[in-house]
Amino acid sequence: MKFLDAAVAGIAGTAAMTAFLYLLSFLTHRVMKVVRILGTMLLNRTRPDGSLSELTGTKVAGTIAHYGVGIFFAVIYLALWDSGVGLPTASWGLLFGLAHGLVAMLVWYFFFMMHPRPPLIKLRTYLTTLIFAHIVFGFVTSYTYHLLLRPAYEFWW
């Protein structure tokens, strides 16, 4: 049951993070659509001009990969909580999200450096934004898990 709760929390956290990135992309007119970036890179479909693929298969692959990783990290959070490292609370969710965001920033950096044809995006801006997006992920994942678990302590402390 805990695994299922963590998976649901990971889906909620990933949805919130994705919405955050898409909202920033809309507001700033910068390329931050993580699903399309991930799908384009995984399937090596960067267009000749360096832009992202618009193909449906690219979006599907990016979505599946992104949500799969989100569930994976929610299970990591659960393993940490079960081993006595933190609790599903606001402060721990923000801290886990920050740590997770720093790891994600490094992984994405190396992914871009090793990729044969990465899309042309403002990498520094994207990587910095990913840290904040993962803080959103950590918070929402922790909050969702807390709501599902219904522990005797408050989330907001």
N, C-alpha and C positions, 0 to 999 in steps of 0.2 A: 504494500500500500504506500509506503514512503516513497518508493521509486516512482510510482504513478503520480503522486503529489508533486515530486520534484520535476517530473516531465511536464506536468501542467504548468507549474511555476516557471519552468524554462521557456515554454511556449509564450506565456504572458510576458515575461521579461524580454524575449526576442521581439515580440510584436511591438512592445513599447519602445525599444531601442530602434527598431526599423522605422517606426512612425516618427521618432525624434529626428533621425537622419533624413528622412524624406521631407519633413517640415523644414529643416535647415536648408536642404537642397532647394526647396521651393522659395524660401525667403531670401537666400543669398545668391541664387542662380549659379551655384557651384555644384560640381558633380560629387554627390555624396550618397548616391543610391546604392547602398551596400549589396543588395540582391543582384543588381545588374553588373556591378563591378566584379563581384565574386563569380557569378555565372560566366561572364565574359572571360575572366582569367582562367577559370577551371577548364572551360571548353576551348580555350585559345582562339577566341572569336573577336579579338580586337580588330576593328575596321581599319582599312589602310590609312585613314586620316587620324587614327589614334583614338577614335571615339568608341563608345560602348555598343555592343551588339543589341539590336532591338528584337531579335528572334524570340519566339515564345519558349523554345527549348532552353535558351540561355536563362530566361527568367525562372523557369521551372527548376533547372539545376541549381541556380543561385539560391532560390527559396529553400529547397530541400537541404542543401548544404548548410545554409545559415541557421535554419531551425534545428537541424541535427546537432550542430556545434552548440547552440543555445541550450538544448536539452542536456548535452554532455557536461557543460559547465554547471548547470543547475544540479546535476548529480554530484559533481565535485563539491559544490557548496554543501550539499546534504552530507557527504562524507566528512567534510570538515566539521560541520555542526555535530554530527554523531560521534566524532572523535574528541569532542570537547573544545574545539576551536570556534569560538563565537556562538552566536544564537541568531535565529531569523528575526532580527530587529532592524530598525531604521539605520542605526549607526553602523552595525556590522554589515548590513547590505550595502551601504555607501562605501565602506572600507573594502569589502570584497570586490565591489564594482571597480573601484580605483585600481586595486591590484590587478584585477582581471583586464582592465583597460590598458595598463602598462604592458602586460604580456601580449595582448592583442596588437598593440602598436608595434612591438618588436616583430611579431609573426608576420603582420602585414608588410612591414618594411622589407623583411627578407624575401617575402613572396614577390614583391615588386622588383627587388634587385635580381632575383634568380629567374624571373619569368622571361621567356624569349621575346614576347611582344606585349608588355604591359600597356594598359590604356594611358593616354596622356591626361593626367589629372594633377591638380596642385597637391602633391603628396604630403608636404609638410602640414597643410591645412587639414587634409583628410585624416592624417594620423593623429593630430592633436584633437580633432573632433571625436575620433573614436574613443579617446579616453573618457570624455563626457558622456558619450553614448553608452559606454559600458557601466558608468556610474548609474545611469538610468536603469540599465539591465539589472544590476545588483540590487538596487532599491526595489524595483517592481517584482523581481524574482523572490526576494526575501519577504516582501509584503504578501504576495500571493501564497507562498508556502506557509506563512504565519496564519493567514486566513483559513487555509485548509487544515492546518494542524490544530488550531484553537488552543494554544498553550495557556497556562495560568498567568503568564506575565504579559505586560503591554508591549506593543510593537514600537511605540514612539520613544522608548528610552534606551 
